[in-house]
Amino acid sequence: MTGERALVALRRAGRNPHGVWVTDSDDTYARATAREWPMHRFEKRGQPDHQAAHLRFDANDIPEALDLRCVVGLTCHVATDRGATRFNRIFDALIAAGAAVVVGVHDDQVRMHPQPGASHG
């Protein structure tokens, strides 16, 4: 997994991104974005703030075995080009890790957690 150290450092500094892109791909753009996102900051109310973080999973990563505590309480957007089974494993691992919201689309499958209209209490 790439990008988690920068996300952990950001959170330890008291900052939270508005979302986390979780990409499971060897695509050149995905690799570059996961490596470079910490360098890109945007202004929010006069203070620098990250709009989004990016985690990239490698093909050999086991989603259920990764330390994903860095996503606790955050909104995660899941994308993979490695199949529906892999998509569901990543989605479920993010929920198990404590992500507040997880959203993803793979082919004709759309998943959201929590489900719209679900009770949050």
N, C-alpha and C positions, 0 to 999 in steps of 0.2 A: 504494500500500500504506500502511496506517495501523497504527501500533503498534510499528514496528521501532525507532524511536529510543529509546523507553522500554526495550525489551528489550535493546538494545545497552548502554544506560547501566547497566541492572541487572547485566548480565554483566560489564561493566568494573569494577563495584563488587565483583565476586567472588561474586555471587549467581546461582543458577540456579533457574528455576521448575520445578515438577514436570511441567509439560506446557505445550504451546503450542496453543491453539485457532487454527486457520487457517480463516477463514471467507471465502468468495467470494460476497458477497451485498450488495445495497443495502438490505437489511432495516434498519429503524430500530434494532432492538435490537443488531444486529451492529455498526452504526456507533457507537452509544453505548458498547458494551462495549469496542471496540477503542480508543476515545478515553479511556475512564475507568479501565481496569484498573490502571494504575500507582498509582492512589490507594487501592486496596484491598489491604491487607496482612493477613496472618494470623499468629498466633503459632506458632512451631515451636521447641520446646526453649528457650523463654524469649526467643528472638530473632525479630524480625519477619522474615518470609519470604513471598515470593509463592508462592501455590499454583499459579497458572496465568497465563500471558501470553496475549495475544490479538493476532493479526495479521489484518487485514481487507484482502482484495484488492478493487480496483475493477474494473469491467467492462473498462476500457481497459488494465489491467495485463497485461503479457505474462509469464506465470510463468517462462519460461526466461530472461528478460532481467533479472529482479529480483535484487538483491543479498540473498541469503538466508543469508549467513554467520552471522547471529544465531541460527540454529537448529542449528548444528553440535553434535552430541552430545546433543541434546534429543529428547524424545518429542513428536510432532506429531499432532494430530487434525484431519482435513480434512473440511470441509462446504462444499458449494456448491449453489446453486439455478440454476446456469447450464449444466447438462447434463453427460453422461458424458464427453465429450471433454475439456471443461474440467477436470473432476474428475481425470482421468488425467494431464493436463498438469501440474497443481499437485502431485499426488502424486509424479510423477517428478521435478519440479524440487526438491522437498524432499529426496528421496533424493540427487540429484546434489549438493545443497548440503552434505550430510553429516549430516542428521538421523539420530539413532541408531535411532529407531523411528518409523514413520509408519503410522497407522491411519485408515481412512476407509470410509464407507458411502455409496453413492449409488444410490438406487432399489434394485435387487436385487443390485447389485455390492458385494462386500466385498473390500477390499484391506488387506493387512498386509505390512509390511517391517520386519525380515526375517520370512520365513515361519516360523510356529511349528515348532520342532524343527530349524531350519537351523543349520548350524555357524557360529560367530561368529569363527573364527580363520583 
